[in-house]
Amino acid sequence: MKILHTSDWHIGRTFHTHSTLAHFEVVARAMADVVRENGVDVVVVAGDVFDSAVPSAESYEVLARALRVLRQTGARVVLTSGNHDSATRLGFQSEWAAEAGVHVLTRHELLGTPVTIDDGFGPVHFYGIPYLEPMLMRHQYPEVELRTHEQALAFAMGRVRDDLAERQGRSVVLSHCFAVGVAAGDVERDITSGGLDLVPLEVFDGPDYVALGHIHSRSTLSDRVRYSGSPLHYSFTEGSRVRGGWLVELDATGLASVDWVDFPVPRPVRELTGTLAELLADESLAPVEGHWIKAIVTDTVRPLDGMRQLQQRFPHCVALEYRPAVVHDAGTQTYAERLVEKTDQQIVGGFVEFVRNGAGPSDFERRLVAETLSRLDADAGAGADGGPGVDGGPGAGGSTDRSAGLAAAAR
């Protein structure tokens, strides 16, 4: 039997507010091609089918089309729910979906009830362990201590092993969790704090293959316990990581082989670093103009209207980070200390230098500040003689008006 292990479809997720539904459909069709070309018998999805517990109508339609193209290959589909899914919504009408070859396993009370699919060597039992929240399970099983994810998964795997001991035969388990042995930075979303979400590898002893979900990058914890990762990139930190699934083959005695198959990346992600002028002019960046782009701008002074300029060349630039190559050392003095015995011109110049990362005002700006201060002095003098102050206010308002003028000059 050949099995394609996938997970974390996250249908409905956006990438920096941009829809990824069309991109997922490209990958779903590619999955079907992989299934057809490799003679895959079963496609498994180890949780987080949707990105939300309340998916949009369009997300349901995308899932329906994805399942349709997979079933048209002749393969069966087995999926379970993750921490992003609503187990109830995802499992709605699962009984009827099973009649069409799509098996949705989301009910904790059926942990020990597999979907059994036969091949030329006999039965293969597929057990689906939905995302198990210990807090929500305790009242269902008061006789069992269920305070951590390790305890919840150990309980679930105990049910699986008990059932398998009676049925005999080969087995595959789907589970959505954070298993020990994966770098913490690869976790899609932290489930709990204090390490209570960690599940030791030995909890999954027994089955011939364990298809895990929740981590967005492929990872091999042992020959028979693996993460496939998500089919799309959902952050810039994932940009260097391949997208695909594990092609698993079972023979008469159990696990025979596991190979990686790549999925296409409809729009790759790329981080670009340099000054704004460099990013706009560098001809070597032409091949990435259609990618998702995060620009890290290193100008000494923050460029004005940087995102608009970048998007004129990179239409899918969705993130801009200002990270100057040289950072001005403002010293240890407080703002009040820096103002002691300073002229108004020096105060404005110092403010401009501070907000511009050490680049002070230009000659034109110095002249503008000087002219503004002179005008304010003249207006304040008129107010002191009993005439109106700045903006027609009384002479007593000169201090406030002067502050406003200084702020305007600084801008």
C-alpha positions, -999 to +999 in steps of 0.1 A: +000+000+000+012+035-009+003+064+013+008+102+008+013+119+042+003+156+042-008+179+070-015+216+079-034+226+048-047+257+067-073+264+040-084+300+044-052+313+059-039+347+046-004+357+039+000+393+053-037+399+046-036+383+011-057+353+003-039+320-004-069+300-015-060+300-052-024+290-043-037+260-023-058+249-052-027+248-074-010+226-048-041+203-044-040+196-081-003+189-079-011+164-050-035+146-073-008+144-099+016+129-074-011+104-063-018+094-099+018+091-110+029+071-080-001+048-076-010+062-042-038+043-024-045+066+005-039+103+012-037+113+049-041+148+063-028+151+099-048+180+112-053+217+106-074+212+074-088+247+079-071+277+094-101+287+115-127+270+136-153+289+116-142+286+080-157+308+053-181+294+027-153+298+001-129+277+022-154+249+023-157+251-014-120+249-018-118+218+004-146+202-015-127+207-048-095+195-033-111+163-021-128+158-054-096+159-074-079+135-050-108+111-051-109+112-089-075+095-088-090+065-071-072+071-038-090+072-004-086+102+019-082+100+057-080+132+077-083+143+113-086+177+130-059+200+144-059+228+169-071+253+143-101+231+132-135+228+149-137+190+153-175+192+152-177+213+121-150+193+102-166+160+113-202+170+103-217+144+080-185+123+082-206+092+080-218+101+046-184+113+035-170+079+043-194+064+018-176+085-008-141+074+003-133+104+025-128+094+061-130+122+086-118+111+121-125+138+147-143+121+176-123+113+207-147+085+217-137+067+185-100+067+191-099+029+191-120+026+160-099+026+128-107+030+092-096-003+077-084-004+040-073-036+024-044-041+000-030-073-015-014-083+018-045-078+040-059-050+061-042-017+071-059+001+100-058+039+100-064+055+135-071+092+136-062+111+168-077+146+166-061+175+185-067+166+221-071+195+246-066+179+281-088+206+298-117+196+276-112+158+279-110+155+317-147+155+323-152+128+296-128+104+313-128+113+351-110+081+360-079+091+339-054+118+348-054+141+318-035+173+326-009+174+299-007+166+262+017+138+270-010+122+292-038+128+266-017+113+237-006+084+259-043+077+267-052+079+230-023+056+220-033+032+247-068+029+231-051+024+197-028-004+209-056-022+228-077-022+196-048-032+174-039-061+197-073-076+189-075-068+152-039-075+143-024-064+110-005-033+099-014+002+112-010+039+106-017+067+131-025+103+123-019+128+151-017+166+155+007+175+183+042+188+192+064+158+196+097+160+214+126+162+189+115+191+168+131+225+172+108+249+191+112+275+164+094+252+139+062+250+160+033+265+140+017+279+171+025+273+208-003+253+224+005+258+261+032+272+283+056+255+306+063+225+284+029+209+290+024+205+252+055+182+246+048+146+237+077+121+240+085+100+209+080+068+228+043+076+232+039+066+196+054+031+199+035+004+181+021+015+147+040+009+115+039+046+106+029+077+125+018+107+103+022+139+124+009+174+119+013+208+136+049+216+125+051+235+093+084+220+081+092+184+073+109+166+101+120+130+107+118+119+144+124+083+135+121+061+104+084+056+112+074+089+129+075+121+107+061+155+101+053+164+065+049+202+071+024+225+054+019+226+016+023+264+014+047+289+030+028+309+056+056+331+069+089+345+057+108+323+082+096+293+062+110+306+029+140+283+027+121+251+036+108+228+009+071+220+005+058+185-001+048+152+015+060+118+025+054+089+001+051+059+025+050+023+013+039-006+034+047-042+024+034-075+039+054-070+072+050-033+077+070-002+067+090-008+036+101+027+025+096+065+029+105+090+002+100+127-001+080+142-030+080+180-037+050+201-043+051+232-064+054+266-047+029+289-065+045+321-051+078+317-033+087+340-004+119+360-003+136+385+020+156+413+004+181+434+022+197+467+010+192+504+007+160+514-011+179+526-041+198+493-043+166+472-041+150+493-068+179+492-092+195+458-087+189+439-120+198+406-104+165+407-085+144+405-117+137+368-112+120+374-078+098+403-088+067+381-087+075+366-052+061+375-019+087+400-007+098+413+026+122+442+022+147+450+049+158+486+042+192+496+055+193+533+046+208+555+074+177+577+071+143+560+069+131+564+033+098+583+026+071+563+009+093+532+007+065+506+004+049+524-025+082+526-044+090+489-037+056+478-048+061+495-081+088+470-088+077+441-066+039+440-068+037+414-040+059+432-015+039+428+017+063+436+045+088+464+050+113+465+079+136+494+086+170+481+098+197+508+093+231+495+086+246+521+109+228+528+142+234+562+158+246+561+194+223+585+213+244+581+244+231+576+280+217+610+287+180+615+292+161+638+269+158+664+297+196+663+302+203+668+265+182+700+265+202+717+293+218+750+280+207+744+245+195+771+221+162+767+203+181+760+171+202+733+188+170+717+203+154+714+169+186+702+152+191+676+179+156+663+175+160+659+138+193+641+143+177+618+168+147+607+146+170+604+116+194+580+132+222+606+135+216+626+103+211+662+113+192+689+093+204+700+059+215+736+052+181+743+038+164+729+069+187+750+092+178+781+073+141+772+076+143+766+113+162+799+118+135+818+098+107+802+118+124+810+151+129+846+141+093+850+131+082+835+164+105+859+183+090+888+164+054+877+171+062+871+207+076+906+210+045+920+195+024+901+220+045+915+249+038+951+238+001+944+243-006+934+207-019+900+197+004+870+199+009+843+174-023+832+157-041+862+172-038+849+208-029+871+237+007+879+246+005+855+275+001+826+251+035+831+234+051+802+252+026+777+240+026+792+205+064+791+204+063+753+212+038+748+184+061+767+161+091+747+171+072+715+164+062+727+130+098+737+122+110+702+133+085+686+110 
